[in-house]
Structures are given as structure tokens and as C-alpha cells.
Amino acid sequence: MRVIFDTNILISYLLTPQGSSPINMIVEAAIVGIFTLLVSADLLEELKRRIATKPYL
């Protein structure tokens, strides 16, 4: 299965990477290879911009 995450999902995971929320479980599933995470260049650019404006990330 292939999945595309919204930037908000990735930022939510960055804020609480050690939890048991549904977002954490989904991201962890991608990390261990349960499904293939598809990432576009646009998504990476948006993520970089949003992280740059939030020093706590």
C-alpha cells in the first residue's frame, strides 16, 4: 500500500514522537515498512518552511 501524508501529520509526529496517538502509530508503521510513504518535493518544501518558522520543532 502507498500512502501520502499531509504536512500536518508529519509536524504532529515531530511534536510528540514518543506517544501512542493514532498519528504516531501511522508514522511508526511507515518507518518500519508496513506501507510505502510517498513524499513529493512540494511536501518537503512546505515542511522545511513550516519547521523554519517554528523553533520548537
HELIX and SHEET records of a PDB file:
HELIX    1   1 THR A    7  LEU A   15  1                                   9    
HELIX    2   2 PRO A   22  ILE A   31  1                                  10    
HELIX    3   3 ALA A   41  ALA A   52  1                                  12    
SHEET    1   A 2 ARG A   2  ILE A   4  0                                        
SHEET    2   A 2 THR A  36  LEU A  38  1                                        
END                                                                             
